[in-house]
Amino acid sequence: MRIGELAQRTGTTTRALRFYESQGLLDAPHRTSNGYREYDEEDLRLVNEILTLQTVGFTLEDTRPFVACLRAGNESGDSCVDSIEVYRRKLAEVDACLSRLSAVRTGLHEKLAEALTRQDVPVYRADPCVVADPLPALEEH
């Protein structure tokens, strides 16, 4: 298949495919007699792996072990030890980000509570997970 078809089938651009090629993520494709790049199903598989990993936050550099794993003939890009290590590293990065965000969130809640206290505004802390009773009980007289 030519580069335009590969781009269409993977939902990316020809420019991105050329970039992947320049970065060594795709092998230089076979050229036809008229100079067109010819890609095969293996290239389609590699590009889909790269795009899937980018969707979950991986950089192009992070995708290298997965691409290498597929090129080595494995069924899945995460069948190799190096790919598992990338998963572990990325999870540690995400956990660190979540920890920092949690600390920021706590600090913001404290600042808001302090600001509301100074303004004599009641602090309203509704639990968004609690569903209000749509028909409150009426008191009998």
C-alpha positions in Angstrom: 0.0 0.0 0.0 1.2 3.5 -0.6 1.8 6.1 2.1 -1.6 7.8 1.6 -3.5 4.5 2.1 -1.4 3.7 5.2 -2.2 7.2 6.6 -5.9 6.7 5.9 -6.0 3.2 7.3 -4.3 4.3 10.5 -6.0 7.7 10.9 -2.8 9.6 10.8 -1.0 11.8 8.3 1.6 11.1 5.6 3.8 13.7 7.3 3.6 11.7 10.6 4.5 8.5 8.8 7.5 10.1 7.2 8.5 11.4 10.6 8.2 7.9 12.1 10.4 6.6 9.3 13.0 9.3 10.0 13.0 8.4 13.6 13.6 4.7 12.9 10.2 3.6 14.1 9.3 2.4 10.6 11.9 0.8 8.3 12.5 2.6 5.0 9.8 1.3 2.8 10.3 -0.5 -0.5 10.2 2.0 -3.4 8.4 1.2 -6.6 9.9 1.9 -9.9 8.2 5.3 -10.0 9.6 6.2 -6.5 6.4 5.6 -4.5 6.8 4.3 -1.0 5.3 0.8 -0.5 4.2 -0.3 2.9 2.9 -3.6 4.1 0.6 -5.0 6.8 3.5 -5.1 9.2 3.9 -1.4 8.8 0.2 -1.0 9.5 0.6 -3.0 12.7 3.6 -0.9 13.8 1.8 2.4 13.2 -1.3 1.2 15.0 0.8 0.2 18.0 2.6 3.6 18.0 -0.7 5.5 17.8 -2.4 3.4 20.5 0.5 4.0 22.9 0.4 7.7 22.2 -3.3 7.8 23.0 -2.5 6.7 26.5 0.3 9.3 27.0 3.4 7.6 25.7 6.0 9.6 23.8 7.5 8.4 20.6 10.6 7.4 22.5 8.5 5.4 24.9 7.0 3.4 22.0 10.4 2.1 20.8 10.5 -1.1 22.9 7.0 -2.0 21.8 7.9 -1.5 18.1 11.1 -3.6 18.6 9.1 -6.3 20.3 6.6 -6.5 17.4 9.5 -6.5 14.9 11.1 -9.4 16.7 8.0 -11.4 15.8 6.0 -11.2 19.0 2.2 -11.3 18.9 2.0 -8.2 21.1 4.2 -5.2 21.6 4.1 -5.6 25.3 5.4 -9.2 25.3 8.9 -8.1 25.9 10.7 -7.2 29.2 11.6 -3.7 27.9 8.0 -2.9 27.2 7.0 -4.0 30.7 9.6 -1.7 32.1 8.2 1.2 30.1 4.7 0.4 31.6 6.2 0.4 35.1 8.0 3.7 34.5 5.0 5.4 33.1 2.8 4.2 35.9 5.3 5.6 38.4 5.2 8.9 36.6 1.4 9.0 36.6 1.3 8.1 40.3 3.8 11.0 41.1 1.6 13.4 39.1 -1.5 12.2 40.9 0.2 12.7 44.3 1.2 16.2 43.4 -2.3 17.0 42.1 -3.8 15.6 45.3 -1.6 17.9 47.4 -2.6 20.9 45.2 -6.2 20.0 45.6 -5.9 19.7 49.4 -4.2 23.1 49.5 -6.9 24.7 47.4 -9.6 23.3 49.7 -7.8 24.8 52.7 -7.3 28.2 51.1 -11.0 28.3 50.0 -12.1 27.4 53.6 -9.9 30.1 55.0 -11.2 32.7 52.6 -14.8 31.8 53.2 -14.2 32.0 57.0 -12.8 35.5 56.7 -15.9 36.6 54.7 -18.3 35.0 57.2 -19.7 32.8 54.4 -20.7 29.3 55.5 -18.5 26.6 54.2 -20.6 24.4 52.0 -19.2 20.9 51.5 -21.9 18.9 49.7 -21.0 15.4 48.8 -21.5 15.2 45.1 -22.0 11.5 45.4 -25.1 11.8 47.6 -28.4 12.0 45.8 -30.9 14.3 47.4 -34.3 13.0 48.3 -36.6 14.3 45.6 -39.6 14.2 47.9 -38.7 15.3 51.5 -41.0 13.9 54.2 -43.7 16.3 55.3 -44.1 17.0 59.0 -47.5 16.1 60.4 -49.2 18.7 62.6 
